[in-house]
Amino acid sequence: MSTPQPPMPQAAPAWQAAPGPSYPGYTSPIPVVRTHLGHALASEWTKIRSVRSTMWTLGVFVLLVIGIGLGTGALVAANTEPGGLQNENPLSFGFFGLLLGSMCVITLGVLTTASEYGTGMIRTTMVACPSRGRVLAAKSIVFFVVAFVVTLASALVVALADVAMLDDAKEPSGQEWLKGTVGISLYIALLGLISLVIGSIIRHSAGAITIMIGLVLAPLVIALFMFSESLESLRTALFEYSIPNQLSVFYSNSLTESGPSGWDPLWIALGVTVAAFAGAYALLEKRDV
């Protein structure tokens, strides 16, 4: 009887890949680079300048700000007696156009984030850039720069035109020029940035826009219908810290004698923006896309 022999090791088939690189010495022609914030900024800039919502919302914004601002200035100039505007700041007549135009900036801010959740595009964005905080930061930087530049250009056109039309009004000081152009542009850009963050939190365009419009208009409207003396302190606070009143502070035309003054509205908006960003970032890291 023969003793069974152990199986002999067989050579690997020719088609089976051997350990190690399949193609020794091969280098891919595709460059492999470490992504950074600059890449995310380039991506978000491409998005915001290529979608139709940007053109329409900013186009309507410019028409509202310049059209209402110049129309108000021309109407006042045509119906005011000589010397009747000696103590008036001619820059303040741009307020009405900027108040209505801020609705367009709010809408664009919400759409910058919430629209991607509505279409599902956010999944592609997060695959391309897994760092969610970087995506939110890139969207915010690009949007803020666009909103500020467009607002500043529009406000400056209205300011120069109104000063030229209302030659009976007082000459604005350097501080008034700075607040009536750069200051109010920063404030409206921050208002749009808060809208962007709310869009990221709510993830629904219509809901986020409704919340922001309510935030802009509701406090002032509610205060107008508070007639009880026991609610006087609350009524005054709603007047003082309503967004329309804070916008008017940049032209030194506050609705009340107390409350925010000078650059206070800008610091308030900045504080609210930082708090909203902290909440949005925390939720962004915890929730699925």
C-alpha positions in Angstrom: 0.0 0.0 0.0 1.4 3.3 -1.0 1.6 6.2 1.5 -0.5 9.3 0.3 1.8 12.1 -0.7 1.0 15.7 0.4 -0.2 17.9 -2.4 2.5 19.8 -4.2 2.3 23.6 -4.3 1.2 24.8 -7.7 2.4 27.9 -9.4 0.0 30.8 -9.6 -1.8 31.1 -12.9 -0.4 33.6 -15.3 -3.6 35.7 -15.2 -3.4 36.1 -11.4 -1.9 39.4 -10.3 1.3 39.0 -8.2 1.8 41.0 -5.1 3.1 44.5 -5.6 2.4 47.2 -8.3 0.8 45.9 -11.5 2.8 48.3 -13.6 6.2 49.1 -12.0 7.4 52.6 -12.7 4.0 53.9 -13.8 3.0 57.4 -12.7 -0.6 58.7 -13.3 -0.7 61.8 -15.4 -3.6 63.1 -13.3 -2.2 65.4 -10.6 -3.2 64.6 -7.1 -3.4 67.7 -4.9 -4.6 68.3 -1.4 -7.9 70.3 -1.5 -8.2 73.5 0.5 -10.6 76.4 1.0 -9.6 78.0 -2.3 -11.0 75.1 -4.3 -14.3 75.3 -2.4 -14.4 79.1 -3.0 -13.9 78.5 -6.7 -16.7 75.9 -6.8 -19.1 78.2 -5.0 -18.3 81.2 -7.1 -19.0 79.1 -10.2 -22.4 78.1 -8.8 -23.5 81.5 -7.7 -22.6 83.2 -11.0 -24.1 80.5 -13.2 -27.5 80.0 -11.6 -30.5 82.1 -12.8 -31.7 83.0 -9.3 -28.6 85.2 -8.7 -29.2 87.3 -11.9 -32.9 87.7 -11.1 -32.7 88.5 -7.4 -29.7 90.9 -7.7 -31.2 92.5 -10.8 -34.5 93.2 -9.0 -32.5 94.4 -6.0 -30.6 97.0 -8.1 -33.8 98.2 -9.8 -35.5 98.6 -6.4 -32.6 100.4 -4.7 -31.8 102.7 -7.5 -35.3 103.2 -8.8 -37.0 104.0 -5.5 -34.0 105.9 -4.2 -33.8 108.2 -7.2 -37.6 108.5 -7.4 -37.8 109.5 -3.7 -35.1 112.1 -4.2 -36.7 113.6 -7.3 -40.2 113.7 -5.6 -38.8 115.5 -2.5 -36.8 117.9 -4.7 -39.9 118.8 -6.8 -42.2 119.3 -3.8 -40.0 121.1 -1.3 -39.8 124.9 -1.0 -36.4 126.5 -1.2 -34.5 126.2 2.1 -36.9 123.4 3.4 -34.2 120.8 3.5 -31.5 122.7 5.3 -31.3 120.2 8.2 -32.0 117.0 6.1 -29.4 114.4 5.3 -29.8 113.8 1.5 -28.4 110.3 1.9 -31.4 109.2 4.0 -33.7 109.1 1.0 -32.0 105.9 -0.2 -33.5 104.1 2.9 -36.8 103.1 1.3 -35.2 101.4 -1.7 -32.7 99.5 0.5 -35.4 98.3 2.9 -37.4 96.8 0.0 -34.2 95.6 -1.7 -33.1 93.7 1.4 -35.9 91.2 0.7 -34.0 90.2 -2.5 -30.7 89.8 -0.6 -32.6 87.6 2.0 -34.1 85.5 -0.8 -30.7 85.0 -2.5 -29.1 84.1 0.8 -31.7 81.4 1.5 -31.4 80.0 -2.0 -27.6 79.8 -1.8 -27.9 76.9 0.7 -31.5 75.7 0.9 -32.0 75.2 -2.9 -29.2 72.5 -2.9 -31.1 70.5 -0.4 -34.3 70.8 -2.4 -32.7 69.6 -5.6 -30.4 67.0 -4.0 -27.3 68.7 -5.4 -26.0 69.0 -1.8 -25.0 65.3 -2.0 -22.7 66.0 -5.0 -21.3 69.0 -3.2 -20.5 66.9 0.0 -18.9 64.1 -2.1 -16.7 66.6 -3.8 -15.8 68.3 -0.5 -16.5 66.1 2.5 -15.5 68.9 4.9 -19.0 70.3 5.7 -17.7 73.2 7.6 -15.5 74.2 4.6 -18.5 74.1 2.3 -20.5 76.4 4.6 -17.6 78.8 5.0 -17.0 78.9 1.2 -20.7 79.6 0.5 -20.7 82.3 3.1 -17.6 84.1 1.9 -18.7 84.1 -1.7 -22.2 85.3 -0.9 -21.1 88.0 1.5 -18.6 89.5 -1.0 -21.2 89.5 -3.8 -24.0 91.0 -1.6 -21.7 93.7 -0.2 -20.3 94.8 -3.6 -23.7 95.0 -5.3 -25.3 96.8 -2.3 -22.4 99.2 -2.0 -22.4 100.1 -5.8 -26.2 100.6 -5.7 -26.2 102.7 -2.5 -23.3 104.8 -3.8 -25.2 105.6 -7.1 -28.3 106.6 -5.1 -26.3 108.7 -2.6 -24.4 110.6 -5.3 -27.6 111.3 -7.3 -29.6 112.4 -4.3 -26.9 114.8 -3.1 -26.7 116.3 -6.6 -30.6 116.7 -6.8 -31.2 117.9 -3.3 -28.7 120.8 -3.4 -30.7 122.7 -0.7 -30.0 119.9 1.8 -27.0 120.0 4.1 -23.7 118.6 2.9 -23.1 115.1 4.5 -20.1 114.7 6.7 -17.4 112.0 6.1 -18.9 109.9 8.9 -22.4 110.2 7.3 -21.0 109.2 3.9 -19.3 106.1 5.5 -22.4 105.0 7.4 -24.8 105.7 4.5 -22.8 103.7 2.0 -20.3 101.2 3.5 -22.0 100.8 6.8 -25.5 100.0 5.5 -24.0 97.8 2.8 -22.2 95.7 5.4 -25.5 95.5 7.4 -27.5 94.2 4.5 -24.8 91.7 3.5 -24.9 90.4 7.1 -28.7 90.2 6.9 -28.3 88.1 3.8 -25.6 86.0 5.5 -28.0 85.2 8.4 -30.6 84.2 5.8 -28.0 81.8 4.2 -27.4 80.2 7.6 -31.2 79.9 8.3 -31.5 78.2 4.9 -28.8 75.7 6.0 -30.6 75.0 9.2 -34.2 74.8 7.8 -33.2 73.2 4.5 -36.4 74.5 2.9 -36.4 77.5 0.7 -40.0 78.7 1.3 -39.8 78.1 5.0 -36.5 79.9 5.5 -37.6 82.9 3.4 -40.8 83.2 5.4 -38.9 83.1 8.7 -36.5 85.9 7.5 -39.3 88.1 6.2 -41.1 87.7 9.5 -37.9 88.6 11.3 -37.6 91.8 9.3 -41.2 93.0 9.4 -43.0 91.3 12.3 -41.5 93.2 15.3 -42.4 96.6 13.8 -45.9 95.6 12.8 -46.6 94.0 16.2 -45.3 97.1 18.0 -47.7 99.3 16.0 -50.7 97.5 17.4 -49.6 97.5 21.1 -51.8 100.1 22.7 -51.7 98.8 26.3 -49.6 100.9 28.7 -48.5 97.7 30.5 -46.7 96.7 27.2 -45.1 100.1 26.6 -41.5 98.8 27.5 -42.0 95.8 25.1 -43.4 98.1 22.4 -40.4 100.4 22.7 -37.9 97.5 22.5 -39.6 96.1 19.4 -39.4 99.6 17.8 -35.8 100.1 18.7 -34.5 96.7 17.6 -36.6 96.2 14.6 -34.6 95.9 11.4 -36.2 98.9 9.6 -35.3 101.1 12.6 -31.7 99.7 12.7 -31.4 100.5 9.0 -32.6 104.1 9.6 -29.9 104.4 12.4 -27.3 104.5 9.6 -28.9 107.7 8.4 -29.3 109.1 12.0 -33.1 108.8 11.7 -34.0 106.4 14.5 -37.7 105.9 15.3 -37.0 106.4 19.0 -34.7 108.6 21.0 -33.1 105.6 22.8 -31.9 102.2 21.6 -29.1 101.5 19.0 -27.2 104.4 17.6 -24.0 105.0 15.6 -22.6 101.6 14.5 -24.5 99.6 17.1 -26.8 97.9 14.5 -23.7 96.5 12.7 -22.4 94.9 15.9 -25.8 93.5 16.7 -26.1 91.9 13.3 -22.5 90.6 13.6 -23.3 89.0 16.9 -26.5 87.3 15.6 -24.6 86.0 12.6 -21.9 84.4 14.7 -24.5 82.7 16.9 -26.4 81.5 13.9 -23.2 80.1 12.4 -22.4 78.2 15.5 -25.8 76.5 15.5 -25.7 75.8 11.8 -22.2 74.2 12.0 -23.2 72.0 15.0 -26.3 70.8 13.1 -24.4 70.3 9.9 -22.0 67.9 11.6 -24.7 65.9 13.2 -27.3 65.6 10.5 -27.2 63.6 7.3 -27.3 65.3 3.9 
